[in-house]
Amino acid sequence: MSTLIKKVVLQLLVTIMRILFGVGWLLAGVTKITEKHWFSEPGVFIENYLLTAVEKPNVSEFYKYFIEHVALDHVLFFNYTIPIVQIIVGICLIVGFIIVPSVFICLFMHVNFILSGNMNLISLTLYTSAFAIIFFIHRSYVFSLDRYFGIDQKLSSKNKKVEESAIPNRLLKNIS
C-alpha cells in the first residue's frame, strides 16, 4: 500500500472519528432533553444522579465534597447547562468548528462524569477518541469549518511564532 493511500485512509478515519464523536455528544444532549426530561422536569434526574454518586464508594472525597457543596446547590444551573453545552459542542465537532476548544470541553465534562463514579467501555472509548482527535489535530481539520475559515492556519502560525520567539536572535544569526 502506498504512502499516499495510507495518508488518505488515516485522514478518512480521523474525520469520521471526529464526526462520530460529535454525533455522540449531540445525541447525549438531545437525549437528556427528550428522553430523560431534563427540561420538562428540571432538576429531578440530575439531583438523583448526584445523590447516587455521593453514595458510590469509588467516588473520591474531594469530588463528593464538590457534589454536596456546589453541584447540589446549583442543580438547575447544571440541569440546563450540561445538555445545551453537549449539543453545541456536538454540532461544533460535526462541522469542524473550533475543534480544539470543543474537544477540551468534552474532556472536561467527561472527566467529571468519570469522577462521579461512572467508568465503562463507552466512557473509555469517548476519552480515547478525544485524545486521538487532539493527537491527529492536523488531520482533524480536513473537511472542517476551521479549515474553511483558516482557523487552523492561524493556530499553526501562532505556534510557529512562539517557537521562533523562543530562540534568541543572536542564536538565529549564528545558524544563518
N, C-alpha and C positions, 0 to 999 in steps of 0.2 A: 504494500500500500504506500503510495507516495506521501511525501510530507504535506503537500497541499491538501490532499484528501483527508489526512489526519486532522489538519487545522480546521477544515470545513466541518468535519464531524464534531470536533470539540466545540466549535463555535455554535453549531446547532444544538448540541446537548446543553451548553451553558444558557443559551437563550431560552430553550424550553424549560430548563430548571427555574430560571428567573420568573418566567410567566406562570408556571405551576405554583411556585412559591407565593406569588401574588394572588393567584386564584384561591389558594388555601387561606390566606389572611382575609381576603374579601369574603369568602364563604363563612369564615369564623365570625366576622362582624355581622353579616346578614342573618346568620342562624341565631345569634343572640337576640336580635330584634324580632325575628319572625317566629321561631320555634320555641325559644326559651323565654320569650315575653319580657325582655329587659325593659322595654319602653311601656308596654301596656300594664305591667305590674312592677313599677320601679322599685328597685332595691331588694326584692324578695329573693331572687336567685343568687345574686352576688353576696348578700348577707348570709344566706345559708352556706354558700361555698366557703366564705371566710370563717364562719364559726366552725365548720367541719375541719378546715385547715389548721386552726388553733389546736384542735384535739389530736392531730396526727403526730405520732412520735418522731417521724423523720423531718419535721419542720424545725429549723434552728430557733433558738431562743430569741435572737435579735429580730428574726422575721415575725415570730409570734408577737413580740412587742410592737413592731410596726403595724401588724394587723389590728391588734387590740387598741392601740392609741392613735392611729392615723386612719387606716382604711375603714374600720368600722364607724369612726366618727364622720367619715365623708363618703358613705356608701352611695349616695345619689350622684355625687361627682363622678366616681368611678363607674357607676352604672351607665351613665350616658357617654362618658369619655372613651371607655375601652372599645365598645363596638364602633363608634364613629372613627376613632383612630385606626382600628383594624380595617375598616372599609377604605379609608383614604389611602393608607399605606398599601393595601392590596391593589388598588387601582394604579397607584404610582408605580408599583413593581411591574404590573402587567404591561403598561405603556412605556415603561422605562424612563420615568421622570423622577429626578432626584433619587437615584438608585441607592447611593451610599447612605445618605441620611435615613432613607426608608428602611434599609436593612438594619441599621443600628437601632432604630426604634423597635423593629421586630425583635431584635436580640434582647433589648431591654425588657420588653413585655414578656418574652419567653423566659428570661432568667427569673422574673417574678413568678411566673407560672410554675417553674421548677422549684423555686424556693418555697412555694406554698404546698409542696409535697406531691406534686404530680410529675412523675417521670415515667414515660412509656416509650414504645417504639416510634410513635408518631412524633413525640417531643424530640427524641434523638434525631430523627430524620430532618425535622424542621431546623433544629440547631445546626446540624451538619450542613444543610443546604445554605443557610445564611453565611457560614464561613466560606463555603465553596464559591458563592457569588462574590464575596469580598476578595477571595484569593484570585479569582479569574475576572476581576473587575473590568479589565480592558475588553474582554470577550463579552461581558455583560452589557456593554454599551452598544453593541451592534443591534440593529432593529429597535432603537430606543429613541425617545424624545430628547434624552440627554445628548445623544449624538447629533440629532437633527438641529437642536438649538446651540450646539457647540459647548455645552456644559462640560463634557468630557475633556475637551481640549483646554478649557480654562483651568480645570483642575490639574491637568498634566503640566501646563506651562507654569502654574504656581509652584508645583513640586520641583520643577527644573530650576526656577529662580531661587528657591530656598536652598537647593543643593549648591548652586553656583555661588550664592552669597555666603555660604558656609566656608568656602575656600577663600583664604585671604588673597587679595590682589597680587601681592608680591610673589606668592607661590604660582599664581596663574602666569605671571610674566616669565618665571623660570621654566615653566612647562612649555611655553610657546617657542 
